[in-house]
Amino acid sequence: MHTFAFERARDSAHAIQTASAATTAQQGAEVRFLAGGTTVLDLMKLDVEQPARLVDLAGLGLDQIEPTGDGGLRIGAMVRNADLAHDARVQRDYPVLSQALLAGASGQLRNMATTGGNLLQRTRCVYFRDTRMPCNKREPGTGCPAQDGFNRNLAILGTSEHCIASNPSDMNVALAALDARIHVQGPAGERVIAMNEFHVQPGDTPHQETVLAPGDLITHVVLPAPAAGAGACYLKLRDRASYEFALASAAVVAHVAQGRLAQIRIALGGVGTVPWRARLAEAALQGQAPTEQALRAAADQELAAARPREGNRFKIELARRCLIQAVLRAIDTAEKTPEVA
Ligand SMILES: Cc1cc2nc3c(=O)[nH]c(=O)nc-3n(C[C@H](O)[C@H](O)[C@H](O)COP(=O)(O)OP(=O)(O)OC[C@H]3O[C@@H](n4cnc5c(N)ncnc54)[C@H](O)[C@@H]3O)c2cc1C
């Protein structure tokens, strides 16, 4: 591990100013914000990241969960994953988020991990995490051995010839299905980014993972008001029952009226280079009765764009089953209006 300076941010302006002052070729690489540290300290120990300075966000007071004026929920960037998962309002109104958080990592990690840090956690691709190996994400232009190498846990959607790293977060999948909005303060002022526009697919710039600019500080995440009567499910499929990243996961929020899917939102995890909003499957299911045939056709439409590699071809069928099962489980928990005679 390299020597680094450590600084406690006095307030948001100080944090942003310190981070945006970095002027290396890889913009912003010099300074990292420190939240729970469960990603950034790991990567520093592995030498994958070598920031010259860590700016601790602990004193900024971004650790509140508060209702918004229009019935939604505002989640501070420093709210711990455990506190968010166990918050009574989250469990009642956004169960898909609570389920996703509790499916992630371990109790100890969830006690440290924060909302902002989870949004920005990095891929578990073994080539990215091993500095002896080439990796376009870590070192642009060096190559992507994952394409023909060990890719069992990597992406099949949104990939490119330069990178197939999967986004490993469970929380992100739920936030995608919930249409969350990410509030950011940066050198250029404040802005709000839709969750589904926050992460970017690798294309030919896999080192660029989000739309954030150097110095941008995530301050909070806002969830829109929950719609009454919706059913929800986060289903995570993995190699062992706990303390393991998803091979495939699905977050579903569904409204059922007269036996049909009046509204449905689906996001997939473990299979995309970004948290994958399954808009094609949603469109196919909108207004439909959730028959086995309709569900399978919707999943097929979403997965038609999948580009698997040798070691993760199995993920197409796994993701298909995961999506279908999650929709069925979400429907089970939805309030049902009576069928029209
Ligand atoms: C062994 C292990 C198993 C795990 N298993 C899972 C799992 O199954 N599912 C899962 O989803 N996750 C899993 N994780 C990942 C874990 O959820 C993340 O490490 C955690 O959420 C990161 O949050 P943090 O607060 O610790 O982030 P940090 O490590 O503090 O920060 C991560 C990154 O975010 C930046 N950052 C943090 N806060 C802000 C902010 N407010 N504004 C701008 N930038 C910010 C930091 O600069 C850094 O680059 C696992 C981790 C470990 C170590």
Ligand as a Chemical Component Dictionary entry (heavy atoms), coordinates in Angstrom:
data_LIG
# 
_chem_comp.id                   LIG 
_chem_comp.type                 NON-POLYMER 
_chem_comp.pdbx_formal_charge   0 
_chem_comp.three_letter_code    LIG 
# 
loop_
_chem_comp_atom.comp_id 
_chem_comp_atom.atom_id 
_chem_comp_atom.alt_atom_id 
_chem_comp_atom.type_symbol 
_chem_comp_atom.charge 
_chem_comp_atom.model_Cartn_x 
_chem_comp_atom.model_Cartn_y 
_chem_comp_atom.model_Cartn_z 
_chem_comp_atom.pdbx_ordinal 
LIG C1  C1  C 0 -15.989 -9.242 1.042  1  
LIG C2  C2  C 0 -17.002 -8.320 0.425  2  
LIG C3  C3  C 0 -18.217 -8.826 -0.018 3  
LIG C4  C4  C 0 -19.161 -7.974 -0.590 4  
LIG N1  N1  N 0 -20.348 -8.486 -1.044 5  
LIG C5  C5  C 0 -21.246 -7.649 -1.634 6  
LIG C6  C6  C 0 -22.484 -8.145 -2.148 7  
LIG O1  O1  O 0 -22.785 -9.336 -2.064 8  
LIG N2  N2  N 0 -23.331 -7.253 -2.735 9  
LIG C7  C7  C 0 -23.038 -5.935 -2.834 10 
LIG O2  O2  O 0 -23.846 -5.171 -3.365 11 
LIG N3  N3  N 0 -21.897 -5.439 -2.370 12 
LIG C8  C8  C 0 -21.000 -6.268 -1.782 13 
LIG N4  N4  N 0 -19.821 -5.763 -1.327 14 
LIG C9  C9  C 0 -19.464 -4.375 -1.641 15 
LIG C10 C10 C 0 -19.910 -3.385 -0.596 16 
LIG O3  O3  O 0 -21.325 -3.275 -0.644 17 
LIG C11 C11 C 0 -19.253 -2.066 -0.970 18 
LIG O4  O4  O 0 -17.865 -2.217 -0.712 19 
LIG C12 C12 C 0 -19.810 -0.899 -0.185 20 
LIG O5  O5  O 0 -21.176 -0.707 -0.458 21 
LIG C13 C13 C 0 -19.058 0.378  -0.508 22 
LIG O6  O6  O 0 -19.488 1.376  0.367  23 
LIG P1  P1  P 0 -18.439 2.167  1.264  24 
LIG O7  O7  O 0 -19.190 3.196  2.011  25 
LIG O8  O8  O 0 -17.617 1.244  2.095  26 
LIG O9  O9  O 0 -17.569 2.827  0.115  27 
LIG P2  P2  P 0 -16.071 3.367  0.108  28 
LIG O10 O10 O 0 -15.141 2.232  -0.025 29 
LIG O11 O11 O 0 -15.827 4.316  1.223  30 
LIG O12 O12 O 0 -16.123 4.202  -1.249 31 
LIG C14 C14 C 0 -16.310 3.556  -2.485 32 
LIG C15 C15 C 0 -16.099 4.586  -3.597 33 
LIG O13 O13 O 0 -17.127 5.546  -3.552 34 
LIG C16 C16 C 0 -16.604 6.862  -3.409 35 
LIG N5  N5  N 0 -17.563 7.569  -2.566 36 
LIG C17 C17 C 0 -18.048 7.155  -1.377 37 
LIG N6  N6  N 0 -18.981 8.012  -0.949 38 
LIG C18 C18 C 0 -19.089 8.989  -1.875 39 
LIG C19 C19 C 0 -19.899 10.154 -1.998 40 
LIG N7  N7  N 0 -20.799 10.509 -1.076 41 
LIG N8  N8  N 0 -19.754 10.924 -3.101 42 
LIG C20 C20 C 0 -18.855 10.598 -4.069 43 
LIG N9  N9  N 0 -18.057 9.503  -3.988 44 
LIG C21 C21 C 0 -18.185 8.714  -2.907 45 
LIG C22 C22 C 0 -15.232 6.662  -2.788 46 
LIG O14 O14 O 0 -14.357 7.713  -3.106 47 
LIG C23 C23 C 0 -14.807 5.370  -3.444 48 
LIG O15 O15 O 0 -14.285 5.616  -4.718 49 
LIG C24 C24 C 0 -18.870 -6.595 -0.718 50 
LIG C25 C25 C 0 -17.659 -6.080 -0.249 51 
LIG C26 C26 C 0 -16.726 -6.924 0.324  52 
LIG C27 C27 C 0 -15.428 -6.338 0.804  53 
# 
loop_
_chem_comp_bond.comp_id 
_chem_comp_bond.atom_id_1 
_chem_comp_bond.atom_id_2 
_chem_comp_bond.value_order 
_chem_comp_bond.pdbx_ordinal 
LIG C1  C2  SING 1  
LIG C2  C3  SING 2  
LIG C2  C26 DOUB 3  
LIG C3  C4  DOUB 4  
LIG C4  N1  SING 5  
LIG C4  C24 SING 6  
LIG N1  C5  DOUB 7  
LIG C5  C6  SING 8  
LIG C5  C8  SING 9  
LIG C6  O1  DOUB 10 
LIG C6  N2  SING 11 
LIG N2  C7  SING 12 
LIG C7  O2  DOUB 13 
LIG C7  N3  SING 14 
LIG N3  C8  DOUB 15 
LIG C8  N4  SING 16 
LIG N4  C9  SING 17 
LIG N4  C24 SING 18 
LIG C9  C10 SING 19 
LIG C10 O3  SING 20 
LIG C10 C11 SING 21 
LIG C11 O4  SING 22 
LIG C11 C12 SING 23 
LIG C12 O5  SING 24 
LIG C12 C13 SING 25 
LIG C13 O6  SING 26 
LIG O6  P1  SING 27 
LIG P1  O7  DOUB 28 
LIG P1  O8  SING 29 
LIG P1  O9  SING 30 
LIG O9  P2  SING 31 
LIG P2  O10 DOUB 32 
LIG P2  O11 SING 33 
LIG P2  O12 SING 34 
LIG O12 C14 SING 35 
LIG C14 C15 SING 36 
LIG C15 O13 SING 37 
LIG C15 C23 SING 38 
LIG O13 C16 SING 39 
LIG C16 N5  SING 40 
LIG C16 C22 SING 41 
LIG N5  C17 SING 42 
LIG N5  C21 SING 43 
LIG C17 N6  DOUB 44 
LIG N6  C18 SING 45 
LIG C18 C19 SING 46 
LIG C18 C21 DOUB 47 
LIG C19 N7  SING 48 
LIG C19 N8  DOUB 49 
LIG N8  C20 SING 50 
LIG C20 N9  DOUB 51 
LIG N9  C21 SING 52 
LIG C22 O14 SING 53 
LIG C22 C23 SING 54 
LIG C23 O15 SING 55 
LIG C24 C25 DOUB 56 
LIG C25 C26 SING 57 
LIG C26 C27 SING 58 
# 
